[in-house]
């Protein structure tokens, strides 16, 4: 899988699954990250665990101890994976943000690696999905968000109402919320004209954008990626029209 992954979950759930490390020695817990780095020098290396966005104080302390062990032993861990298999009673959203802040204190980027919400009440389910995703999107250390299943026919928590699509593929309100946010509120769609110098300025979300410029009956298209800390500028060229017409350009501010 070298070169095909952006993130490698090197060790999963060492807060509770300790038999391997107890038998072979905890030094191998940190060595695993070194072995992973030797196997792929570019992939991000992640430690992942569950239950850490709920108020289980004892388990959170175990996980924090594991993370600190990795840092103290110079393991090349780069990302903390926060599983988010939520259920009733829901962790209040303000508390979710506080917990994200607590994990961010380790100084590593965070990812929601396994998200689902167990709840049969469609309205309550949909509202919590919307609120949780919005909170995650707002957190400056949160860099990625991975759903853990969609369809009731194959969802591992279908018996507790965690699916986003019903068995007949009709959408629950939670799926509508997901689409509203991902394809609506957080999706950059813009039409406009460049100025005389061929430049257009707009606010755009981070990510990959397809930009098309039309001029003089000719069209050019380019993919532009906007990343945190980047310059926020991309160019489309050469000219899409006769040489007298300046080439199109997109400049996007960070948001």
GROMACS elastic network, one bead per residue, 0.5 to 0.9 nm:
[ bonds ]
;  ai    aj funct       b0    kb
    1     4     6  0.53643   500
    1     5     6  0.66905   500
    1    40     6  0.88619   500
    2     5     6  0.68823   500
    2    39     6  0.72673   500
    2    40     6  0.57085   500
    2    41     6  0.88300   500
    2    42     6  0.86754   500
    2    43     6  0.79689   500
    3     6     6  0.78977   500
    3    40     6  0.71983   500
    3    41     6  0.89612   500
    3    42     6  0.74165   500
    3    43     6  0.72774   500
    4    43     6  0.85405   500
    5     8     6  0.68386   500
    5    43     6  0.62964   500
    5    44     6  0.84117   500
    6    42     6  0.79580   500
    6    43     6  0.51633   500
    6    44     6  0.60647   500
    6    45     6  0.88688   500
    7    10     6  0.89999   500
    7    43     6  0.55130   500
    7    45     6  0.59786   500
    7    46     6  0.68003   500
    7    79     6  0.85324   500
    8    11     6  0.88428   500
    8    36     6  0.82488   500
    8    43     6  0.65506   500
    8    44     6  0.60569   500
    8    45     6  0.50446   500
    8    46     6  0.58032   500
    8    47     6  0.86437   500
    9    12     6  0.66535   500
    9    44     6  0.86346   500
    9    45     6  0.63059   500
    9    47     6  0.59451   500
    9    48     6  0.64054   500
    9    79     6  0.89947   500
    9    81     6  0.79752   500
   10    32     6  0.69802   500
   10    33     6  0.64054   500
   10    36     6  0.71063   500
   10    45     6  0.62678   500
   10    46     6  0.57794   500
   10    47     6  0.61431   500
   10    48     6  0.79970   500
   10    77     6  0.86748   500
   11    14     6  0.69346   500
   11    29     6  0.78833   500
   11    32     6  0.77413   500
   11    33     6  0.81568   500
   11    46     6  0.72971   500
   11    47     6  0.53900   500
   11    48     6  0.64709   500
   11    49     6  0.86446   500
   12    15     6  0.85292   500
   12    17     6  0.82702   500
   12    46     6  0.87207   500
   12    47     6  0.62480   500
   12    49     6  0.58277   500
   12    50     6  0.87773   500
   12    81     6  0.89579   500
   13    16     6  0.59585   500
   13    17     6  0.59291   500
   13    18     6  0.84870   500
   13    47     6  0.81253   500
   13    48     6  0.61059   500
   13    50     6  0.66360   500
   13    63     6  0.81487   500
   14    18     6  0.56691   500
   14    21     6  0.86307   500
   14    29     6  0.88651   500
   14    47     6  0.87814   500
   14    48     6  0.83201   500
   14    49     6  0.72309   500
   14    62     6  0.86391   500
   14    63     6  0.72885   500
   14    66     6  0.71263   500
   15    18     6  0.71063   500
   15    49     6  0.71080   500
   15    50     6  0.85062   500
   15    59     6  0.69348   500
   15    60     6  0.82101   500
   15    61     6  0.87672   500
   15    62     6  0.54114   500
   15    64     6  0.85276   500
   15    65     6  0.84304   500
   15    66     6  0.68632   500
   16    19     6  0.88690   500
   16    49     6  0.89879   500
   16    59     6  0.81575   500
   16    62     6  0.81366   500
   16    63     6  0.85117   500
   17    20     6  0.76932   500
   17    21     6  0.86432   500
   18    21     6  0.54571   500
   18    22     6  0.59751   500
   18    23     6  0.86142   500
   19    22     6  0.50951   500
   19    23     6  0.61802   500
   19    24     6  0.87225   500
   20    23     6  0.52742   500
   20    24     6  0.61800   500
   20    25     6  0.79247   500
   20    26     6  0.86391   500
   21    24     6  0.53126   500
   21    25     6  0.50605   500
   21    27     6  0.80324   500
   21    28     6  0.69993   500
   21    29     6  0.65196   500
   22    25     6  0.55942   500
   22    26     6  0.65476   500
   23    26     6  0.84207   500
   24    27     6  0.84028   500
   24    28     6  0.72018   500
   25    28     6  0.60060   500
   25    29     6  0.77222   500
   26    29     6  0.51523   500
   26    30     6  0.74181   500
   26    31     6  0.89061   500
   27    30     6  0.56812   500
   27    31     6  0.63261   500
   27    32     6  0.88969   500
   27    73     6  0.84249   500
   28    32     6  0.59390   500
   28    33     6  0.88462   500
   29    32     6  0.56052   500
   29    33     6  0.76096   500
   29    69     6  0.89201   500
   29    70     6  0.77088   500
   29    75     6  0.87898   500
   30    33     6  0.57108   500
   30    34     6  0.70368   500
   30    69     6  0.78385   500
   30    70     6  0.55493   500
   30    71     6  0.86925   500
   30    73     6  0.66328   500
   30    74     6  0.76848   500
   30    75     6  0.51782   500
   30    76     6  0.82791   500
   30    77     6  0.87744   500
   31    35     6  0.61593   500
   31    36     6  0.85382   500
   31    73     6  0.89785   500
   31    75     6  0.69007   500
   32    35     6  0.50709   500
   32    36     6  0.61177   500
   32    37     6  0.85836   500
   32    75     6  0.82515   500
   33    37     6  0.61395   500
   33    38     6  0.86192   500
   33    45     6  0.70243   500
   33    46     6  0.85787   500
   33    70     6  0.88017   500
   33    75     6  0.58096   500
   33    76     6  0.58614   500
   33    77     6  0.65176   500
   34    37     6  0.50437   500
   34    38     6  0.62185   500
   34    39     6  0.86666   500
   34    75     6  0.63527   500
   34    76     6  0.63831   500
   34    77     6  0.88171   500
   35    38     6  0.50651   500
   35    39     6  0.62898   500
   35    40     6  0.88286   500
   36    39     6  0.50546   500
   36    40     6  0.63208   500
   36    41     6  0.82372   500
   36    43     6  0.88402   500
   36    45     6  0.76041   500
   37    40     6  0.51898   500
   37    41     6  0.52809   500
   37    42     6  0.78355   500
   37    43     6  0.77383   500
   37    44     6  0.86424   500
   37    45     6  0.75997   500
   37    76     6  0.73597   500
   38    41     6  0.62094   500
   40    43     6  0.60103   500
   41    44     6  0.85850   500
   44    77     6  0.79106   500
   44    78     6  0.60762   500
   44    79     6  0.70324   500
   45    76     6  0.70976   500
   45    77     6  0.52638   500
   45    78     6  0.52879   500
   45    79     6  0.62056   500
   45    80     6  0.87750   500
   46    77     6  0.58087   500
   46    78     6  0.59209   500
   46    80     6  0.56379   500
   46    81     6  0.63154   500
   47    67     6  0.76933   500
   47    77     6  0.68277   500
   47    78     6  0.81670   500
   47    79     6  0.65269   500
   47    80     6  0.52563   500
   47    81     6  0.58263   500
   47    82     6  0.88134   500
   48    79     6  0.84748   500
   48    80     6  0.60287   500
   48    82     6  0.61598   500
   48    83     6  0.70573   500
   48   113     6  0.77704   500
   49    52     6  0.71364   500
   49    63     6  0.73290   500
   49    80     6  0.83420   500
   49    81     6  0.64037   500
   49    82     6  0.59845   500
   49    83     6  0.58956   500
   50    53     6  0.78281   500
   50    63     6  0.89517   500
   50    81     6  0.86035   500
   50    82     6  0.64578   500
   50    84     6  0.68440   500
   50    85     6  0.75733   500
   50   114     6  0.87081   500
   51    54     6  0.55749   500
   51    55     6  0.80128   500
   51    56     6  0.70000   500
   51    59     6  0.74312   500
   51    60     6  0.74828   500
   51    82     6  0.81805   500
   51    83     6  0.68864   500
   51    84     6  0.71173   500
   51    85     6  0.75169   500
   51    86     6  0.84062   500
   52    55     6  0.73136   500
   52    56     6  0.71731   500
   52    57     6  0.86264   500
   52    59     6  0.74765   500
   52    60     6  0.55898   500
   52    63     6  0.79464   500
   52    82     6  0.66950   500
   52    83     6  0.73006   500
   52    84     6  0.78675   500
   52    99     6  0.77344   500
   52   103     6  0.87598   500
   53    56     6  0.83881   500
   53    60     6  0.86809   500
   53    82     6  0.72754   500
   53    83     6  0.76952   500
   53    84     6  0.65323   500
   53    85     6  0.88101   500
   53    86     6  0.82081   500
   53    91     6  0.76230   500
   53    95     6  0.84810   500
   53    96     6  0.60732   500
   53    97     6  0.89270   500
   53    99     6  0.60579   500
   53   100     6  0.74438   500
   54    57     6  0.84407   500
   54    60     6  0.86849   500
   54    84     6  0.85756   500
   54    86     6  0.78605   500
   54    90     6  0.83842   500
   54    91     6  0.60282   500
   54    95     6  0.86176   500
   54    96     6  0.76273   500
   54    99     6  0.80980   500
   55    58     6  0.88865   500
   55    59     6  0.89017   500
   55    60     6  0.80069   500
   55    91     6  0.75885   500
   55    95     6  0.87727   500
   55    99     6  0.86264   500
   56    59     6  0.56189   500
   56    60     6  0.61599   500
   56    61     6  0.87256   500
   57    60     6  0.51616   500
   57    61     6  0.62180   500
   57    62     6  0.88178   500
   58    61     6  0.52796   500
   58    62     6  0.65642   500
   58    63     6  0.89914   500
   59    62     6  0.50591   500
   59    63     6  0.63642   500
   59    64     6  0.86156   500
   60    63     6  0.51319   500
   60    64     6  0.60612   500
   60    65     6  0.85312   500
   61    64     6  0.50403   500
   61    65     6  0.61361   500
   61    66     6  0.87431   500
   62    65     6  0.51125   500
   62    66     6  0.64503   500
   62    67     6  0.88792   500
   63    66     6  0.50704   500
   63    67     6  0.63184   500
   63    68     6  0.86241   500
   64    67     6  0.51410   500
   64    68     6  0.61152   500
   64    69     6  0.85234   500
   64   103     6  0.81641   500
   64   106     6  0.89420   500
   65    68     6  0.51424   500
   65    69     6  0.61143   500
   65    70     6  0.87838   500
   66    69     6  0.50592   500
   66    70     6  0.64631   500
   66    71     6  0.88562   500
   67    70     6  0.52040   500
   67    71     6  0.64042   500
   67    72     6  0.86465   500
   67    77     6  0.87938   500
   67    80     6  0.85075   500
   67   106     6  0.81538   500
   68    71     6  0.50412   500
   68    72     6  0.59470   500
   68    73     6  0.84856   500
   68   106     6  0.80020   500
   69    72     6  0.50870   500
   69    73     6  0.61418   500
   69    74     6  0.86389   500
   69    75     6  0.86094   500
   70    73     6  0.52406   500
   70    74     6  0.62455   500
   70    75     6  0.51263   500
   70    76     6  0.79932   500
   70    77     6  0.71994   500
   71    74     6  0.51465   500
   71    75     6  0.59433   500
   71    76     6  0.79573   500
   71    77     6  0.75560   500
   71   106     6  0.87574   500
   72    75     6  0.77615   500
   74    77     6  0.82865   500
   77    80     6  0.80058   500
   77   108     6  0.84168   500
   78   108     6  0.61010   500
   78   109     6  0.70718   500
   79   108     6  0.55538   500
   79   109     6  0.50963   500
   79   110     6  0.57558   500
   79   111     6  0.71679   500
   80   103     6  0.79483   500
   80   104     6  0.85827   500
   80   106     6  0.89277   500
   80   108     6  0.65211   500
   80   109     6  0.63627   500
   80   111     6  0.63452   500
   80   112     6  0.87649   500
   81   109     6  0.87480   500
   81   110     6  0.59786   500
   81   112     6  0.60106   500
   81   113     6  0.56007   500
   81   114     6  0.85626   500
   82   100     6  0.87444   500
   82   103     6  0.88646   500
   82   110     6  0.70032   500
   82   111     6  0.59082   500
   82   113     6  0.57894   500
   82   114     6  0.74312   500
   82   115     6  0.89687   500
   83    86     6  0.88982   500
   83   111     6  0.83271   500
   83   112     6  0.58144   500
   83   113     6  0.51944   500
   83   115     6  0.64716   500
   84   112     6  0.65598   500
   84   113     6  0.72306   500
   84   114     6  0.54994   500
   84   116     6  0.65015   500
   84   117     6  0.80308   500
   85   114     6  0.66026   500
   85   115     6  0.55194   500
   85   116     6  0.50674   500
   85   117     6  0.60476   500
   85   118     6  0.76316   500
   85   148     6  0.84468   500
   85   162     6  0.89570   500
   86    89     6  0.86144   500
   86    90     6  0.67940   500
   86    91     6  0.78346   500
   86   115     6  0.75554   500
   86   116     6  0.61951   500
   86   118     6  0.62386   500
   86   119     6  0.89654   500
   86   162     6  0.89192   500
   87    90     6  0.56486   500
   87    91     6  0.82183   500
   87   116     6  0.84071   500
   87   117     6  0.55287   500
   87   119     6  0.65010   500
   87   160     6  0.85259   500
   87   162     6  0.85416   500
   88    91     6  0.80485   500
   88   117     6  0.85738   500
   88   118     6  0.70656   500
   88   119     6  0.69490   500
   89    92     6  0.88307   500
   90    93     6  0.83980   500
   90   117     6  0.89015   500
   90   128     6  0.81514   500
   91    94     6  0.83969   500
   91    95     6  0.65009   500
   91    96     6  0.64239   500
   92    95     6  0.52424   500
   92    96     6  0.63310   500
   92    97     6  0.89227   500
   93    97     6  0.63797   500
   93    98     6  0.86676   500
   93   128     6  0.83490   500
   93   131     6  0.69643   500
   93   132     6  0.64623   500
   93   135     6  0.71005   500
   94    97     6  0.52265   500
   94    98     6  0.63889   500
   94    99     6  0.88009   500
   94   135     6  0.83580   500
   95    99     6  0.61527   500
   95   100     6  0.85727   500
   96    99     6  0.51191   500
   96   100     6  0.62461   500
   96   101     6  0.86462   500
   96   132     6  0.79452   500
   96   135     6  0.78682   500
   96   136     6  0.86813   500
   97   100     6  0.50263   500
   97   101     6  0.62162   500
   97   102     6  0.86909   500
   97   135     6  0.66576   500
   97   136     6  0.76793   500
   97   139     6  0.75332   500
   98   102     6  0.63072   500
   98   103     6  0.89073   500
   99   103     6  0.64069   500
   99   104     6  0.85167   500
  100   103     6  0.52641   500
  100   104     6  0.60512   500
  100   105     6  0.87846   500
  100   110     6  0.80707   500
  100   136     6  0.84655   500
  100   139     6  0.77778   500
  100   141     6  0.83008   500
  100   142     6  0.82984   500
  101   105     6  0.64833   500
  101   139     6  0.83226   500
  101   141     6  0.84066   500
  102   105     6  0.54005   500
  102   106     6  0.79604   500
  103   106     6  0.60466   500
  103   107     6  0.81880   500
  103   108     6  0.83054   500
  103   110     6  0.78468   500
  104   107     6  0.55709   500
  104   108     6  0.62254   500
  104   109     6  0.69980   500
  104   110     6  0.69543   500
  104   141     6  0.65368   500
  104   142     6  0.87157   500
  105   108     6  0.77367   500
  106   109     6  0.88377   500
  107   141     6  0.87432   500
  108   141     6  0.76251   500
  109   140     6  0.87997   500
  109   141     6  0.51181   500
  109   142     6  0.61957   500
  109   143     6  0.65969   500
  110   141     6  0.56407   500
  110   143     6  0.60944   500
  110   144     6  0.75003   500
  111   141     6  0.82927   500
  111   142     6  0.54993   500
  111   143     6  0.56791   500
  111   145     6  0.59846   500
  111   146     6  0.79972   500
  112   115     6  0.66445   500
  112   136     6  0.79815   500
  112   142     6  0.75248   500
  112   143     6  0.82993   500
  112   144     6  0.62459   500
  112   146     6  0.60095   500
  112   147     6  0.83588   500
  113   144     6  0.77114   500
  113   145     6  0.61167   500
  113   147     6  0.72991   500
  113   148     6  0.78838   500
  114   145     6  0.79495   500
  114   146     6  0.57069   500
  114   147     6  0.56993   500
  114   149     6  0.86475   500
  115   145     6  0.76975   500
  115   146     6  0.62303   500
  115   148     6  0.51387   500
  115   149     6  0.81023   500
  116   129     6  0.82340   500
  116   147     6  0.65878   500
  116   148     6  0.58844   500
  116   149     6  0.72814   500
  116   150     6  0.85539   500
  116   157     6  0.83243   500
  116   162     6  0.58584   500
  116   163     6  0.75370   500
  116   164     6  0.86724   500
  117   125     6  0.69335   500
  117   128     6  0.79945   500
  117   129     6  0.71307   500
  117   157     6  0.87288   500
  117   160     6  0.86886   500
  117   161     6  0.75859   500
  117   163     6  0.78388   500
  118   125     6  0.76242   500
  118   157     6  0.70206   500
  118   158     6  0.80608   500
  118   159     6  0.84984   500
  118   160     6  0.51331   500
  118   163     6  0.78560   500
  119   122     6  0.74673   500
  119   124     6  0.74444   500
  119   125     6  0.55334   500
  119   160     6  0.60818   500
  119   162     6  0.59934   500
  119   163     6  0.89355   500
  120   123     6  0.88515   500
  120   124     6  0.82210   500
  120   125     6  0.69626   500
  120   160     6  0.67264   500
  120   162     6  0.75425   500
  121   124     6  0.54260   500
  121   125     6  0.58374   500
  121   126     6  0.84300   500
  121   161     6  0.80968   500
  122   125     6  0.50622   500
  122   126     6  0.59603   500
  122   127     6  0.85091   500
  122   161     6  0.88680   500
  122   172     6  0.64610   500
  122   173     6  0.61513   500
  122   174     6  0.74033   500
  123   126     6  0.52465   500
  123   127     6  0.61638   500
  123   128     6  0.86498   500
  123   172     6  0.87498   500
  123   173     6  0.66247   500
  123   174     6  0.80510   500
  124   127     6  0.52328   500
  124   128     6  0.61730   500
  124   129     6  0.86103   500
  124   174     6  0.88703   500
  125   128     6  0.54170   500
  125   129     6  0.62702   500
  125   130     6  0.87143   500
  125   161     6  0.85466   500
  125   162     6  0.82773   500
  125   172     6  0.86471   500
  125   173     6  0.74991   500
  125   174     6  0.61513   500
  126   129     6  0.52210   500
  126   130     6  0.62340   500
  126   131     6  0.86540   500
  126   164     6  0.87758   500
  126   172     6  0.73794   500
  126   175     6  0.73898   500
  126   176     6  0.79021   500
  126   177     6  0.64546   500
  126   178     6  0.87003   500
  127   130     6  0.51181   500
  127   131     6  0.60989   500
  127   132     6  0.84908   500
  127   173     6  0.79884   500
  127   174     6  0.70155   500
  127   177     6  0.77602   500
  128   131     6  0.50019   500
  128   132     6  0.58160   500
  128   133     6  0.83144   500
  128   174     6  0.81019   500
  129   132     6  0.52188   500
  129   133     6  0.60144   500
  129   134     6  0.84263   500
  129   174     6  0.59084   500
  129   175     6  0.86011   500
  129   177     6  0.71827   500
  129   178     6  0.74914   500
  130   133     6  0.53726   500
  130   134     6  0.61237   500
  130   135     6  0.86487   500
  130   174     6  0.70690   500
  130   177     6  0.55862   500
  130   178     6  0.67896   500
  130   181     6  0.78151   500
  131   134     6  0.51018   500
  131   135     6  0.61328   500
  131   136     6  0.86234   500
  132   135     6  0.51083   500
  132   136     6  0.61694   500
  132   137     6  0.85629   500
  133   136     6  0.50705   500
  133   137     6  0.60465   500
  133   138     6  0.85624   500
  133   145     6  0.83187   500
  133   178     6  0.80815   500
  133   181     6  0.83327   500
  134   137     6  0.50633   500
  134   138     6  0.62028   500
  134   139     6  0.89113   500
  134   181     6  0.81432   500
  135   138     6  0.51447   500
  135   139     6  0.65456   500
  136   139     6  0.54218   500
  136   140     6  0.87153   500
  136   142     6  0.64102   500
  136   143     6  0.88736   500
  136   144     6  0.88377   500
  136   145     6  0.79542   500
  137   140     6  0.79944   500
  137   142     6  0.69840   500
  137   143     6  0.82662   500
  137   144     6  0.86170   500
  137   145     6  0.85156   500
  138   141     6  0.89488   500
  138   142     6  0.79569   500
  139   142     6  0.54441   500
  139   143     6  0.85409   500
  140   143     6  0.78005   500
  142   145     6  0.80132   500
  147   150     6  0.75523   500
  148   155     6  0.81901   500
  148   156     6  0.86781   500
  149   152     6  0.84851   500
  149   154     6  0.77597   500
  149   155     6  0.55134   500
  149   156     6  0.75370   500
  149   157     6  0.87540   500
  149   162     6  0.84643   500
  149   163     6  0.68385   500
  149   164     6  0.79520   500
  150   153     6  0.89074   500
  150   154     6  0.80727   500
  150   155     6  0.64931   500
  150   162     6  0.81654   500
  150   163     6  0.51382   500
  150   165     6  0.59139   500
  150   166     6  0.88133   500
  150   175     6  0.83324   500
  151   154     6  0.58347   500
  151   155     6  0.57072   500
  151   158     6  0.82272   500
  151   162     6  0.89704   500
  151   163     6  0.53842   500
  151   164     6  0.60563   500
  151   166     6  0.62884   500
  151   167     6  0.66017   500
  151   169     6  0.71256   500
  152   155     6  0.51370   500
  152   156     6  0.84157   500
  152   157     6  0.82663   500
  152   158     6  0.53232   500
  152   159     6  0.85801   500
  152   161     6  0.80454   500
  152   162     6  0.77657   500
  152   164     6  0.72090   500
  152   165     6  0.59767   500
  152   166     6  0.52257   500
  152   167     6  0.50121   500
  152   168     6  0.85721   500
  152   169     6  0.82088   500
  153   158     6  0.75132   500
  153   163     6  0.85546   500
  153   165     6  0.86844   500
  153   166     6  0.75993   500
  153   167     6  0.52213   500
  153   168     6  0.85296   500
  153   169     6  0.88837   500
  154   157     6  0.87000   500
  154   158     6  0.74641   500
  154   163     6  0.87353   500
  154   167     6  0.87826   500
  155   158     6  0.50799   500
  155   159     6  0.86106   500
  155   162     6  0.74705   500
  155   163     6  0.61071   500
  156   159     6  0.80406   500
  156   162     6  0.83800   500
  156   163     6  0.86788   500
  157   160     6  0.56457   500
  157   161     6  0.67368   500
  157   162     6  0.55216   500
  157   163     6  0.72172   500
  158   161     6  0.51598   500
  158   162     6  0.54643   500
  158   163     6  0.57562   500
  159   162     6  0.76169   500
  160   163     6  0.86105   500
  161   164     6  0.85037   500
  163   166     6  0.68245   500
  163   167     6  0.89246   500
  163   172     6  0.82234   500
  163   174     6  0.87501   500
  163   175     6  0.88436   500
  164   170     6  0.88945   500
  164   171     6  0.64846   500
  164   172     6  0.55857   500
  164   173     6  0.77778   500
  164   174     6  0.58549   500
  164   175     6  0.51066   500
  164   176     6  0.86845   500
  164   178     6  0.89943   500
  165   168     6  0.77264   500
  165   169     6  0.52332   500
  165   170     6  0.56383   500
  165   172     6  0.56780   500
  165   174     6  0.85557   500
  165   175     6  0.68142   500
  166   169     6  0.51034   500
  166   170     6  0.53894   500
  166   171     6  0.63312   500
  166   172     6  0.67387   500
  167   170     6  0.73818   500
  168   171     6  0.88767   500
  171   174     6  0.77285   500
  171   175     6  0.57654   500
  171   176     6  0.67333   500
  172   175     6  0.54995   500
  172   176     6  0.67391   500
  172   177     6  0.89186   500
  173   177     6  0.61678   500
  173   178     6  0.86353   500
  174   178     6  0.62014   500
  174   179     6  0.87136   500
  175   179     6  0.62219   500
  175   180     6  0.84937   500
  176   179     6  0.52149   500
  176   180     6  0.60494   500
  176   181     6  0.86709   500
  177   180     6  0.50275   500
  177   181     6  0.62455   500
  177   182     6  0.85534   500
  178   181     6  0.53909   500
  178   182     6  0.60023   500
  178   183     6  0.80913   500
  179   182     6  0.52173   500
  179   183     6  0.53342   500
  179   184     6  0.68556   500
  180   183     6  0.57824   500
  180   185     6  0.63513   500
  180   186     6  0.84346   500
  181   184     6  0.51947   500
  181   186     6  0.56620   500
  181   187     6  0.79069   500
  182   185     6  0.65214   500
  182   186     6  0.53121   500
  182   187     6  0.62943   500
  183   186     6  0.63919   500
  183   187     6  0.52625   500
  183   188     6  0.86612   500
  184   187     6  0.53378   500
  184   188     6  0.81025   500
  184   189     6  0.88504   500
  185   188     6  0.81449   500
  186   205     6  0.67648   500
  187   204     6  0.82137   500
  187   205     6  0.68756   500
  188   203     6  0.83224   500
  188   204     6  0.56735   500
  188   205     6  0.61931   500
  188   209     6  0.79576   500
  189   204     6  0.85241   500
  190   202     6  0.82733   500
  190   204     6  0.89761   500
  192   200     6  0.77511   500
  193   198     6  0.85284   500
  193   199     6  0.84389   500
  193   200     6  0.68150   500
  193   213     6  0.89764   500
  194   197     6  0.74038   500
  194   201     6  0.82832   500
  194   248     6  0.71569   500
  194   249     6  0.78786   500
  194   250     6  0.87216   500
  195   198     6  0.52456   500
  195   199     6  0.55183   500
  195   200     6  0.65077   500
  196   199     6  0.74997   500
  196   245     6  0.87866   500
  196   246     6  0.77978   500
  197   200     6  0.89937   500
  197   245     6  0.87264   500
  197   246     6  0.61813   500
  197   247     6  0.81926   500
  197   248     6  0.84259   500
  198   245     6  0.79599   500
  198   246     6  0.53102   500
  198   247     6  0.57869   500
  198   249     6  0.60986   500
  198   250     6  0.88175   500
  199   235     6  0.88946   500
  199   246     6  0.88284   500
  199   247     6  0.83598   500
  199   248     6  0.61546   500
  199   250     6  0.61904   500
  199   251     6  0.72811   500
  200   248     6  0.80208   500
  200   249     6  0.63885   500
  200   250     6  0.54018   500
  200   251     6  0.62345   500
  200   252     6  0.85114   500
  201   249     6  0.87365   500
  201   250     6  0.63083   500
  201   252     6  0.58739   500
  201   253     6  0.77609   500
  202   250     6  0.79618   500
  202   251     6  0.66069   500
  202   252     6  0.51433   500
  202   253     6  0.65534   500
  203   251     6  0.84262   500
  203   252     6  0.52529   500
  203   253     6  0.50421   500
  203   254     6  0.68146   500
  203   255     6  0.67903   500
  204   207     6  0.86780   500
  204   209     6  0.88911   500
  204   226     6  0.80633   500
  204   232     6  0.89981   500
  204   252     6  0.56388   500
  204   253     6  0.64958   500
  204   254     6  0.68347   500
  204   255     6  0.66818   500
  205   208     6  0.88606   500
  205   209     6  0.89899   500
  205   226     6  0.74853   500
  205   227     6  0.89399   500
  205   252     6  0.85131   500
  205   253     6  0.86253   500
  205   254     6  0.71350   500
  205   255     6  0.60364   500
  206   209     6  0.87129   500
  206   225     6  0.74443   500
  206   227     6  0.55013   500
  206   228     6  0.69551   500
  206   254     6  0.72350   500
  206   255     6  0.73412   500
  207   224     6  0.83071   500
  207   225     6  0.54776   500
  207   226     6  0.52108   500
  207   227     6  0.63879   500
  208   223     6  0.66204   500
  208   224     6  0.57008   500
  208   226     6  0.63401   500
  208   227     6  0.86508   500
  209   222     6  0.82964   500
  209   223     6  0.55445   500
  209   224     6  0.51748   500
  209   225     6  0.60678   500
  209   226     6  0.77545   500
  210   221     6  0.69847   500
  210   222     6  0.58454   500
  210   224     6  0.63267   500
  210   225     6  0.87554   500
  211   220     6  0.83535   500
  211   221     6  0.55809   500
  211   222     6  0.54527   500
  211   223     6  0.61845   500
  211   224     6  0.71342   500
  211   236     6  0.80749   500
  211   250     6  0.78746   500
  212   219     6  0.69355   500
  212   220     6  0.57440   500
  212   222     6  0.66270   500
  212   223     6  0.88706   500
  212   236     6  0.82940   500
  212   248     6  0.88505   500
  213   218     6  0.83238   500
  213   219     6  0.56473   500
  213   220     6  0.54090   500
  213   221     6  0.63732   500
  213   222     6  0.88291   500
  213   236     6  0.76994   500
  213   240     6  0.74748   500
  213   247     6  0.87880   500
  213   248     6  0.62422   500
  213   249     6  0.84318   500
  214   217     6  0.66870   500
  214   218     6  0.56745   500
  214   220     6  0.66802   500
  214   221     6  0.88649   500
  214   240     6  0.69611   500
  214   241     6  0.82374   500
  214   248     6  0.85247   500
  215   218     6  0.54245   500
  215   219     6  0.65222   500
  215   220     6  0.88488   500
  215   239     6  0.88697   500
  215   240     6  0.61747   500
  215   241     6  0.56346   500
  215   242     6  0.89262   500
  215   245     6  0.80098   500
  215   248     6  0.88109   500
  216   219     6  0.84141   500
  216   240     6  0.76360   500
  216   241     6  0.53252   500
  216   242     6  0.75494   500
  216   245     6  0.84419   500
  217   240     6  0.84835   500
  217   241     6  0.73658   500
  218   240     6  0.54615   500
  218   241     6  0.58461   500
  219   240     6  0.56919   500
  219   241     6  0.80036   500
  220   236     6  0.70371   500
  220   237     6  0.73399   500
  220   238     6  0.84855   500
  220   239     6  0.82014   500
  220   240     6  0.57990   500
  220   248     6  0.86009   500
  221   236     6  0.70178   500
  221   237     6  0.87611   500
  222   235     6  0.82063   500
  222   236     6  0.61520   500
  222   237     6  0.86116   500
  223   234     6  0.89025   500
  223   236     6  0.89162   500
  224   233     6  0.84200   500
  224   234     6  0.61011   500
  224   235     6  0.81617   500
  224   236     6  0.89936   500
  224   250     6  0.85631   500
  225   232     6  0.83739   500
  225   234     6  0.81146   500
  226   229     6  0.88925   500
  226   230     6  0.67343   500
  226   231     6  0.80746   500
  226   232     6  0.57669   500
  226   233     6  0.78772   500
  226   234     6  0.86246   500
  226   252     6  0.76682   500
  226   253     6  0.89013   500
  226   254     6  0.79061   500
  227   230     6  0.52834   500
  227   231     6  0.82263   500
  227   232     6  0.74224   500
  227   254     6  0.81203   500
  228   231     6  0.86411   500
  228   232     6  0.86151   500
  228   254     6  0.70511   500
  228   255     6  0.87522   500
  229   232     6  0.82579   500
  229   254     6  0.80497   500
  230   233     6  0.81446   500
  230   254     6  0.82604   500
  231   234     6  0.86511   500
  231   251     6  0.86363   500
  231   252     6  0.84605   500
  231   253     6  0.82471   500
  231   254     6  0.85423   500
  232   250     6  0.84914   500
  232   251     6  0.58262   500
  232   253     6  0.56787   500
  232   254     6  0.66070   500
  233   249     6  0.78844   500
  233   250     6  0.60440   500
  233   252     6  0.59773   500
  233   253     6  0.81765   500
  234   249     6  0.60825   500
  234   250     6  0.52212   500
  234   251     6  0.60509   500
  234   252     6  0.81517   500
  235   247     6  0.79306   500
  235   248     6  0.65113   500
  235   250     6  0.59427   500
  235   251     6  0.81304   500
  236   239     6  0.77938   500
  236   240     6  0.85723   500
  236   247     6  0.65305   500
  236   248     6  0.53047   500
  236   249     6  0.54063   500
  236   250     6  0.76464   500
  237   240     6  0.68548   500
  237   247     6  0.54701   500
  237   248     6  0.65694   500
  237   249     6  0.79495   500
  238   241     6  0.88346   500
  238   246     6  0.88674   500
  238   247     6  0.60886   500
  238   248     6  0.84303   500
  239   242     6  0.69215   500
  239   243     6  0.65332   500
  239   244     6  0.88507   500
  239   245     6  0.69087   500
  239   246     6  0.62278   500
  239   248     6  0.71072   500
  240   243     6  0.85087   500
  240   245     6  0.79515   500
  240   246     6  0.83873   500
  240   247     6  0.64552   500
  240   248     6  0.77039   500
  241   244     6  0.77689   500
  241   245     6  0.59176   500
  241   246     6  0.80429   500
  241   247     6  0.78685   500
  242   245     6  0.57934   500
  242   246     6  0.86110   500
  243   246     6  0.70359   500
  243   247     6  0.85476   500
  245   248     6  0.89422   500
  252   255     6  0.89347   500
